[in-house]
Amino acid sequence: MPFREVNSKMVEATVTPGVRLFSQRGAMLAYRGEVSFTPNVQGGQGGVMSMVGRRVAGEATPLMTVEGNGTVMFGHGGHHIEVINLAGDTLYVEADRLLAFDGTLEQGTMFMGSQGGVMGMVRGQVTGQGLFTTTLKGRGAVAVMAHGGVIEIPITPQTPVHVDPQAYVAHHGDVRNKLSTALGWRDMVGRGSGEAFQLELSGSGSVYVQASEEKL
C-alpha cells in the first residue's frame, strides 16, 4: 500500500513509475524525487460523473493525478487522516472527505435514495452531504479526512449501528443505510441541537465515525 501515516494529520505516499495516485487539489505539502502533478477535471477513472460533489449531481471534486518516482506528503486543513485499506470491497465515502487514493481503484457514484428509499434522499437534504456518495472499489488504499480523529465500528447482522449523520465519514461492506427519526435523543445525550435524526447502518461491514459534528 502506498500510504504511510506520518502523524494523525499527515500521510506520506510512495509513488512508483507506471502507478498513479489521485489526490485532492491543494493537498500536497512536500515531495521528494521526480513527481508530477496534473489537474484531473475528469475525476480519475470513470469520468466526470464518477466524482460527484456534496450537493449537486455533476459538481466534480477537483483532483490531481500524481505520477513519477518519489514520495509525497499529503495533508489538508489540519484535518485528521485515516488510511483505509480495501481488499476487493467497496468503500462508500463523501467526495469531499477524500484526501488521496490509489489510481487502481474503480470509482463510481451511488444515489443515496437507492439505499433506504425516500429516507436516503432526506438524509442528503438534512445533513447537507448530498444525494450522491462516491464509491471506490478494488484493492488499494484510501486516505480520508475527518475532524477529531476516526474510529472504525463493526456492523454485523445482529448488531446494527446508529450514527449521528454529522459524524458519519464512510462505510464499507454489505451495508444498508436508513435515516430514522428519534425525537429528543440529542437532548438526552446533552447536545440539544434540535436535530432528531439517526443514520442506521445494518448488514455486515464497518462504519467510520469522526469525533466531531463539524463538516469539512
C-alpha positions in Angstrom: 0.0 0.0 0.0 1.4 3.4 -0.9 0.4 5.4 2.2 2.3 5.7 5.5 0.8 7.6 8.4 3.4 10.2 9.5 1.2 11.5 12.2 -2.6 12.0 12.8 -2.7 14.8 10.2 -0.2 13.8 7.5 0.5 10.8 5.3 3.4 10.0 3.0 2.7 8.3 -0.3 5.2 6.3 -2.3 4.9 7.0 -6.0 6.4 4.4 -8.4 6.8 4.5 -12.2 3.7 3.4 -14.0 1.4 3.7 -11.0 -0.9 6.6 -10.5 -2.4 8.2 -7.4 -5.2 10.7 -7.2 -5.3 13.4 -4.5 -7.5 16.4 -3.7 -6.1 19.5 -5.2 -4.0 21.6 -2.8 -3.3 18.6 -0.6 0.3 18.2 -1.5 2.6 19.5 1.3 6.0 18.4 0.1 7.6 15.9 -2.1 11.0 14.2 -3.0 12.1 12.8 -6.3 10.7 13.2 -9.8 7.0 13.6 -9.3 4.4 15.3 -11.5 1.0 16.7 -10.5 -1.6 17.1 -13.2 -5.1 18.6 -12.7 -7.7 16.0 -13.5 -11.1 17.5 -14.4 -12.4 14.1 -15.2 -12.3 12.9 -11.6 -10.0 10.0 -12.3 -11.3 6.7 -13.6 -15.0 6.7 -14.5 -15.3 10.2 -16.0 -16.7 13.4 -14.6 -19.8 11.7 -13.1 -17.6 9.3 -11.1 -16.7 12.0 -8.5 -20.0 13.8 -7.7 -19.8 16.7 -5.3 -21.5 17.2 -2.0 -24.7 18.9 -3.0 -25.4 18.8 -6.7 -25.0 16.0 -9.2 -22.3 16.9 -11.7 -20.3 19.0 -9.3 -17.0 17.3 -9.7 -14.5 17.1 -6.9 -11.2 18.7 -8.1 -8.4 16.1 -8.2 -4.8 15.9 -9.1 -3.2 12.9 -10.9 0.1 12.1 -9.1 2.8 10.2 -11.1 6.5 9.6 -11.2 9.1 8.2 -8.8 9.4 9.5 -5.3 7.5 10.3 -2.1 4.8 12.9 -1.5 3.5 14.3 1.8 -0.3 14.9 1.9 -2.5 16.8 4.3 -5.3 19.3 4.2 -6.7 22.0 6.5 -5.2 20.3 9.6 -7.8 17.6 9.4 -7.2 14.2 10.9 -6.4 11.5 8.4 -7.4 7.8 8.4 -5.9 5.3 5.9 -8.4 2.6 4.9 -7.1 -0.5 3.1 -9.5 -2.2 0.7 -9.2 -5.9 -0.2 -11.6 -6.1 -3.1 -14.6 -4.5 -1.4 -16.3 -1.1 -1.9 -15.9 2.0 0.2 -18.7 4.5 0.3 -17.4 7.9 1.2 -18.4 11.6 0.8 -16.4 13.1 -2.1 -15.0 16.0 0.0 -13.7 13.5 2.6 -11.1 12.1 0.1 -7.5 13.2 0.6 -5.7 10.7 -1.7 -6.2 7.2 -3.1 -4.8 4.5 -5.3 -5.4 5.1 -9.0 -6.1 1.4 -9.4 -9.4 1.7 -7.5 -12.5 1.8 -9.6 -14.5 5.0 -9.0 -18.2 5.5 -9.2 -21.2 7.2 -7.6 -24.3 5.9 -5.8 -27.6 7.7 -5.4 -28.3 7.6 -1.7 -32.0 7.2 -2.3 -31.3 3.7 -3.6 -30.4 2.6 -0.1 -33.3 3.5 2.2 -35.7 4.9 -0.5 -37.1 8.3 0.4 -35.2 8.5 3.7 -32.0 8.2 1.8 -32.9 11.4 0.0 -34.0 13.0 3.2 -30.5 12.3 4.6 -29.0 14.4 1.9 -31.3 17.3 2.4 -30.9 17.3 6.2 -27.2 16.8 6.5 -26.1 18.8 3.5 -23.9 15.8 2.5 -25.7 15.5 -0.9 -27.9 12.9 -2.6 -24.9 11.1 -4.1 -21.9 9.5 -2.5 -18.6 8.4 -4.0 -17.7 4.7 -4.3 -14.1 3.3 -4.5 -13.8 -0.4 -5.3 -10.9 -2.9 -5.6 -7.6 -3.5 -3.9 -5.7 -0.4 -2.6 -5.6 2.3 0.0 -7.7 5.4 0.6 -6.8 8.3 2.8 -9.9 10.1 4.2 -10.2 13.3 6.3 -12.2 13.9 9.4 -12.5 16.2 12.4 -11.1 15.0 15.7 -10.0 11.5 14.7 -11.8 8.4 13.4 -13.0 5.2 14.9 -14.0 2.1 13.0 -17.1 0.4 14.3 -18.0 -3.1 13.1 -21.5 -3.7 11.7 -23.0 -7.3 12.0 -26.5 -8.6 11.2 -27.1 -9.0 14.9 -25.8 -5.5 15.8 -26.7 -2.6 13.5 -25.1 0.7 14.3 -26.8 4.1 14.8 -24.7 7.1 13.9 -25.1 10.8 14.1 -25.3 11.8 10.4 -23.0 14.7 11.0 -20.3 12.3 12.4 -20.5 9.8 9.5 -17.4 9.6 7.4 -17.6 6.4 5.3 -18.5 2.7 5.4 -17.7 -0.5 3.6 -19.2 -3.9 3.2 -22.6 -5.3 2.5 -24.3 -2.5 4.4 -27.7 -0.8 4.1 -28.4 2.7 5.5 -31.6 4.2 6.6 -32.3 7.6 8.2 -34.7 7.3 11.2 -36.2 9.8 13.5 -35.7 9.8 17.2 -37.3 12.8 18.8 -35.4 14.1 21.8 -32.5 11.8 21.5 -30.0 14.6 21.2 -31.4 16.3 24.3 -30.9 13.1 26.2 -27.2 13.0 25.3 -26.7 16.6 26.1 -26.5 18.1 22.6 -29.9 19.6 22.2 -29.3 21.0 18.7 -32.9 20.3 17.7 -31.9 17.7 15.0 -33.7 14.4 15.6 -32.2 12.0 13.0 -30.1 8.9 13.3 -28.4 7.1 10.4 -29.0 3.4 10.9 -26.5 1.0 9.2 -27.2 -2.7 9.1 -25.7 -5.8 7.5 -22.1 -6.8 7.5 -19.2 -4.4 7.3 -17.8 -1.3 9.2 -18.6 2.3 9.5 -16.1 5.1 10.2 -17.2 7.8 12.6 -15.4 11.0 13.4 -15.1 12.5 16.9 -17.0 15.7 15.9 -20.1 17.0 14.3 -18.2 19.5 12.2 -18.4 19.4 8.4 -15.3 19.7 6.3 
